[in-house]
Amino acid sequence: MSSRALALAIATAAGLLWRIASAGTACEAVALGESLQDQLDAAQQGAVLCLAPGEWAGPVRIPASVTLRGPREAVIRSGGSGTTVLLDGAGSALEGVTIDGSGGRFDHLDAAVRVRGDRVRVEGVRIVEALFGVLVEQARGVSLLRNEIEGFPDKPLGLRGDGIRLWEVRDARVAENRIRHSRDLVVWYSPGNRIERNVVEDGRYGTHFMYSHGSVVRGNVYRRNVVGVFSMYSRDLEFSDNLLAGARGAAGVGLGCKESGNLVFARNRVIGNSTGLYLDTCPLYLDESNRFESNRFQFSDAAVVLHGSEKRNEFLSNDFMSNRTPLRIEGRSSGDGVTWSENHFDDFAGYDLDSDGFGDLPYELRSFEADLVRSQPSLAFFRGSAALWLTEAVARMFPIFRAKRLLVDPTPRMRPEPLDED
Amino acid sequence: MRLREALSRRAEWASTLSIMAAVGALACQPGGAPGAPSVGGGLAQLMQERELTESDVMAALKTYTPTGKLDEYYLFASGGHSGQVLVIGLPSMRLLKVIGVFTPEPWQGYGYGGDSGALFDAGEKHGRKMRWGDTHHPALSETGGDYDGEYLFINDKNSARIAVIDLRDFETTQIVTSSLIENDHGGTFVTPNTEYVIEGPQYPAPLGGGYADIADYAEKYRGAVILWRFNRETGKIEPDKSFAIELPPYMQDLSDAGKLASDGWIFLNSFNTERATGGTAEGKPPLESGASQNDMDYMHIINWRRAEEMVAEGKTKQIGGLPVIPLDAAAGDCLWFVGEPKSPHGLDVTPDGKELVVAGKLDTHATVYSFEKIKGLIDAKKFVGNDDYGVPILPFEESIRGQAELGLGPLHTQYDGAGNAYTSLFIESKVVKWSVKDLKVLEKIPVHYNVGHIVAAEGDTVSPDGRFLVSLNKWAIDRFMKVGPLLPQNFQLIDIGDGSETMQLLYDMPIGIGEPHYAQIVKADKLNPKEVFEPIGYNPRTRAKDPNAATSGEERIERRPDGVHVWMTAVRSRFTPDLIRVKEGDTVHLHVTNVEQAKDATHGFGIGSHNVNLSLEPGEHENVTFVADDPGVYPFYCTEFCSALHLEMAGYLLVEPNE
């Protein structure tokens, strides 16, 4: 053989051997009846163990670099106490199986899956009836993908554990998971994580941030939670292309913001919440600002609520449709620190003679401090009735009090943006 | 709303509508309407000029207290880092007094010479004279679980001291401390007949003082709750009849005593069962992150009558001068745990004593525990395990009656007389009113800004009044005029009526003294303060006539082995004697008595350059000792306006130089 051909042959052989060795499809099967834990403990570096369909008794500990994989029909069942699967070491992974249950101790954070180690993967796992779904603490580069976490539809919210809980975690990817009937998706003291294209329904906090700077929340669907997303004490956050819908509870809020800044909130649909967006001291720092752009706020009692005189917030090109009011300001604070431009308000009573797509008059929202419904809440019953409308109209025509200006948009857009179909 | 009601309401509004149209038309006429009532016209114009709404006018009517009229309630608030207690009248929200407690207060002659020095010395820690305090939670003395208006207790969180204030004269009469714990927070709270004043710990440390490295936190750092025995007759806490219970290093937070159904028990919550200690320079998460890792912390359930028995049985160790029940003896005998959600910060027993409401700072729920269930689980020894220190843990779901979804960040709960609870919501910056029975939210009112505690009239007793609630807000931001970067706190008075109507914000009161934490509201007629001190020569520190009381006609100066003694009277408008001659280096003992008995006839007594100022209320006696080590001429004078010849109420201290 020529030296060139030889070199080629060796390279090809080496390549083939490399592919075989790192294929990952070469998994060691674990048959029913064998001790899963013994096999895991004995597994080599980088080994992949495959579970046969059937029932496996937890708790189970997966050591570093080892992957445990199986079909949905491979069910790891909790023994009734403690955490069911512990991913204990960097690079370990859990794929595809079903985990049924966990212990019931809140004070022990009993979970279906607990992650302790960098670059751990939990993918395509189905979790049912566990107190906490996936618990990740003090780890970098973890990925939670395409898992299905089903909590307890019959239990009151306060008695469920969290679906996903991140504490002191960075550079995680939490994507394409589906969480239902759980409590919260918690991201605390965890900067720089990506929460993308998840579906969180019928829980409490769709996502709750605390001291979690630089997070990205993109393309998620939040439905029928008490609060869609709440950000506390966090900055440099991106929220885009999410659906925040159906938050109608005691504190029903689509996006809540407390002392958080440098938020970009763009192209979200905030639909059917008691309050669409709630701002309380947002931004906090003088060098921070927030931008709300191209969102749709629809079917809220109040689309935007300012708790105090919020400053350096910009609303650009949003659509406000079918909300009882686009803006409410609490505590007689001032709305002057918020700028509005090119937003569409469906109660804009102006015209567009030059047909440039923007109203020729500014949109102004004023509050009459003799707000009858505020001082006589039972009058809310009459919202939409002629009598109440007429009373308020008279107050406007014969103003005893000078109305306070809540918001001015100098260039209101005549038409809303069309929605992309799902 | 039923149809008939609805229709009649529509009729009401139709008539209101026509009235409004009429008023509107009238308002547009120049010069006002002829025949309109002058009060109405003047009021409308005033409202327009000052930009007031009808609800503003109602709020003003409910709070304005004209000259000569008195308030209905006392609000006693902690003065925070001022170290004092604030006395405020309700509903006028006028500040009446700042009682000197842990910090010297010259107007009251507190800590500038005089017998108050001994009071401060009793509060020494590690041999250091402490001259400030971080007061948090005042507690009014109770009889049968109701305020009796006799005493007020207050804590100093910073250095774990407790003070007693006698509400007969609004004077601090005692400061007690023990070297057992370094700081406190769950204090002060009282048992229903003020048998004990509870002082709960906060940041753990080795009990009794001494050193242990932070790495030994779990083994060597502890908390301890002190039950200080109170003697109502003497009006003093009795340290030698007090005791403590050792607790794990869980950073206990607030306390409350059971009453009626739960009389004999006290409860504390905690927020750092993770036992995180920070250590950011060593690569560990900061304390706040570490203490937020767990989903639950532990409520401490303590049977204090059983603890009393254990002390009598001698099952204690002496630490810091107190008998302490060790943790391993207390566990399961007088101390149990049950989980409470997410770093809780409020624990409030209901007026009937049957339930406890715990609110988790970062939760949206308040959890209502049933005392009957807790007692049942303890009696049946039904536990889910022990903690690392051997304390049995009750099953959570079987200890509660239910949870109420209140809103974001519930903290503290108060009650009215109609079965409603009021809870502060820190994150939402609101107060929520909810039905305890139905676990349902009734109404919310926004508060500005960042509410901590709230207090309702007699709202933590067995018979709350309802009527008023005050929101103790931490930040004022833009509520008041600008006064530089350090801004006051904001008390907001809210009308809660009899619990059946909407809550109404009445008034904002700025507090620019210290950061108050908690307060108590008591009906004014429950207090019976003195107006003068009797008999003449009464010393409020010793609560008796002073043996060195001076009498008119018998004032004198005597030289004795221990220095020069001066018996002096103060009366409008002179001090007798008014010339005091001493020699350089003499120790001077002044015994000064205000021999007046007329209301408000207070005399001050200040000596230039000696840092001495006394306040002598009618009948009061004070003793001052100092060394005249600097020869010279020092005027002294009455420092509190007393009479037409107040300026003339002066004298000279003449310190002759040694040759």
HADDOCK unambig.tbl for C-alpha pairs under 7 A between the chains (distance, minus, plus):
assign (segid A and resid 106 and name CA) (segid B and resid 295 and name CA) 6.08 0.50 0.50
assign (segid A and resid 106 and name CA) (segid B and resid 296 and name CA) 6.06 0.50 0.50
assign (segid A and resid 107 and name CA) (segid B and resid 294 and name CA) 6.75 0.50 0.50
assign (segid A and resid 107 and name CA) (segid B and resid 295 and name CA) 6.08 0.50 0.50
assign (segid A and resid 107 and name CA) (segid B and resid 296 and name CA) 4.74 0.50 0.50
assign (segid A and resid 107 and name CA) (segid B and resid 297 and name CA) 6.55 0.50 0.50
assign (segid A and resid 107 and name CA) (segid B and resid 339 and name CA) 6.35 0.50 0.50
assign (segid A and resid 109 and name CA) (segid B and resid 294 and name CA) 6.91 0.50 0.50
assign (segid A and resid 109 and name CA) (segid B and resid 295 and name CA) 6.57 0.50 0.50
assign (segid A and resid 158 and name CA) (segid B and resid 365 and name CA) 6.49 0.50 0.50
assign (segid A and resid 158 and name CA) (segid B and resid 403 and name CA) 6.78 0.50 0.50
assign (segid A and resid 167 and name CA) (segid B and resid 293 and name CA) 6.71 0.50 0.50
assign (segid A and resid 189 and name CA) (segid B and resid 289 and name CA) 6.42 0.50 0.50
assign (segid A and resid 250 and name CA) (segid B and resid 405 and name CA) 6.82 0.50 0.50
assign (segid A and resid 250 and name CA) (segid B and resid 406 and name CA) 6.27 0.50 0.50
assign (segid A and resid 250 and name CA) (segid B and resid 407 and name CA) 5.86 0.50 0.50
assign (segid A and resid 251 and name CA) (segid B and resid 407 and name CA) 5.01 0.50 0.50
assign (segid A and resid 251 and name CA) (segid B and resid 408 and name CA) 6.89 0.50 0.50
assign (segid A and resid 369 and name CA) (segid B and resid 53 and name CA) 6.38 0.50 0.50
assign (segid A and resid 370 and name CA) (segid B and resid 53 and name CA) 5.72 0.50 0.50
assign (segid A and resid 370 and name CA) (segid B and resid 54 and name CA) 6.93 0.50 0.50
assign (segid A and resid 387 and name CA) (segid B and resid 14 and name CA) 6.75 0.50 0.50
assign (segid A and resid 391 and name CA) (segid B and resid 17 and name CA) 5.34 0.50 0.50
assign (segid A and resid 394 and name CA) (segid B and resid 21 and name CA) 6.39 0.50 0.50
assign (segid A and resid 398 and name CA) (segid B and resid 24 and name CA) 4.86 0.50 0.50
assign (segid A and resid 398 and name CA) (segid B and resid 25 and name CA) 6.94 0.50 0.50
assign (segid A and resid 399 and name CA) (segid B and resid 24 and name CA) 6.89 0.50 0.50
assign (segid A and resid 400 and name CA) (segid B and resid 24 and name CA) 6.70 0.50 0.50
assign (segid A and resid 400 and name CA) (segid B and resid 48 and name CA) 6.95 0.50 0.50
assign (segid A and resid 401 and name CA) (segid B and resid 48 and name CA) 6.07 0.50 0.50
assign (segid A and resid 401 and name CA) (segid B and resid 51 and name CA) 6.88 0.50 0.50
